[in-house]
Amino acid sequence: MIEISTSATTTTLVVSGDLDLAERDQFPEVAARVVGLRRQLVIVDMCRVTFMDSTGAAFLISLADAGRKRGGATVLRGADPRDLFVIEVCGATELFRIDTDHRCEDVPPVAELDTPAPA
């Protein structure tokens, strides 16, 4: 599922579940809405993505390419390393800004994961 919200300068897509071939039917409509909004910054929140294949990556690449042609930018927020790997394999990493500071609400910070539990 892809939810779209906007502010005066930003369009945010919150992606939940799989971003893959099985979901491709919704991609053209979502892309048309995002492009039609003409915001300079598109943020793709990927915290809840469970799986992404090259079809999902192609969708994100098309969004980033459309934004770049208008002088805008596309940010991937909360992307898992495996999702970034798919983008890298597609040769499209340079199309995105990667938000490495974002921490998903339901995922504890790395420091908490490395700290042993009290005895």
C-alpha positions as CSV (number, residue, x, y, z in Angstrom):
1,M,0.0,0.0,0.0
2,I,1.2,3.5,-0.8
3,E,-0.2,6.5,1.0
4,I,0.4,10.0,-0.2
5,S,0.4,13.2,1.8
6,T,1.6,16.7,0.9
7,S,2.7,20.0,2.4
8,A,3.4,23.3,0.6
9,T,6.8,22.0,-0.7
10,T,6.9,18.3,-0.1
11,T,5.1,15.1,-1.2
12,T,5.5,12.1,1.2
13,L,4.8,8.6,0.1
14,V,4.5,6.0,2.9
15,V,5.0,2.5,1.5
16,S,3.8,-0.5,3.5
17,G,4.3,-4.1,2.5
18,D,5.8,-5.3,-0.7
19,L,7.0,-3.0,-3.5
20,D,7.3,-5.5,-6.3
21,L,5.8,-7.0,-9.5
22,A,2.6,-8.0,-7.7
23,E,1.9,-4.3,-6.8
24,R,2.8,-2.8,-10.2
25,D,-0.8,-2.0,-11.2
26,Q,-0.9,0.9,-8.7
27,F,2.4,2.4,-9.8
28,P,1.2,4.4,-12.8
29,E,-1.6,6.1,-10.8
30,V,0.6,6.9,-7.9
31,A,3.4,8.2,-10.2
32,A,0.8,10.4,-12.0
33,R,-0.5,11.9,-8.7
34,V,3.0,12.6,-7.4
35,V,4.2,14.2,-10.7
36,G,1.0,16.2,-10.9
37,L,1.5,17.6,-7.4
38,R,4.7,19.3,-8.7
39,R,6.4,19.5,-5.3
40,Q,10.2,20.1,-5.2
41,L,10.9,17.4,-2.6
42,V,9.5,13.8,-2.7
43,I,10.1,11.8,0.5
44,V,9.6,8.0,0.2
45,D,9.2,6.5,3.7
46,M,10.3,2.9,3.4
47,C,10.2,1.9,7.1
48,R,7.4,-0.6,6.5
49,V,8.6,-2.1,3.2
50,T,8.8,-5.8,3.6
51,F,10.3,-6.6,0.2
52,M,11.3,-4.7,-2.9
53,D,12.3,-6.2,-6.3
54,S,13.6,-4.5,-9.5
55,T,10.0,-3.6,-10.4
56,G,9.6,-1.6,-7.2
57,A,13.0,-0.1,-7.7
58,A,12.0,0.9,-11.3
59,F,9.0,2.7,-9.8
60,L,11.1,4.7,-7.4
61,I,13.6,5.4,-10.1
62,S,10.9,6.8,-12.3
63,L,9.7,9.1,-9.5
64,A,13.2,10.3,-8.8
65,D,13.9,10.9,-12.5
66,A,10.7,12.9,-13.0
67,G,11.5,15.0,-9.9
68,R,15.1,15.6,-11.1
69,K,13.9,16.8,-14.5
70,R,11.8,19.5,-12.7
71,G,14.8,20.4,-10.5
72,G,13.6,18.6,-7.5
73,A,14.9,15.8,-5.3
74,T,13.8,12.4,-4.0
75,V,14.7,11.2,-0.5
76,L,14.6,7.6,0.6
77,R,13.9,7.5,4.3
78,G,14.1,4.4,6.4
79,A,15.3,2.2,3.6
80,D,16.7,-1.2,4.6
81,P,20.2,-2.1,3.3
82,R,18.7,-4.8,1.1
83,D,16.4,-2.2,-0.6
84,L,19.3,0.1,-1.1
85,F,21.2,-2.8,-2.6
86,V,18.4,-3.3,-5.2
87,I,18.7,0.5,-6.1
88,E,22.4,0.1,-6.4
89,V,22.2,-2.9,-8.6
90,C,19.9,-0.9,-10.9
91,G,22.7,1.7,-11.1
92,A,20.4,4.5,-9.7
93,T,21.8,5.4,-6.3
94,E,22.8,8.8,-7.5
95,L,19.2,9.7,-8.2
96,F,18.3,9.7,-4.5
97,R,19.2,11.4,-1.3
98,I,19.5,8.7,1.4
99,D,18.3,9.8,4.8
100,T,20.6,7.9,7.1
101,D,19.6,9.7,10.2
102,H,15.9,8.7,10.2
103,R,14.9,6.0,12.7
104,C,11.6,4.3,12.2
105,E,9.1,4.5,15.0
106,D,8.8,0.8,15.7
107,V,12.5,0.0,15.3
108,P,14.8,0.7,18.2
109,P,18.0,2.7,17.6
110,V,21.1,0.8,16.8
111,A,22.7,1.7,20.2
112,E,19.8,0.0,22.0
113,L,20.2,-3.1,19.9
114,D,23.9,-3.4,20.8
115,T,23.4,-2.8,24.5
116,P,23.1,-6.0,26.6
117,A,20.0,-6.3,28.7
118,P,20.5,-5.8,32.5
119,A,20.9,-9.0,34.4
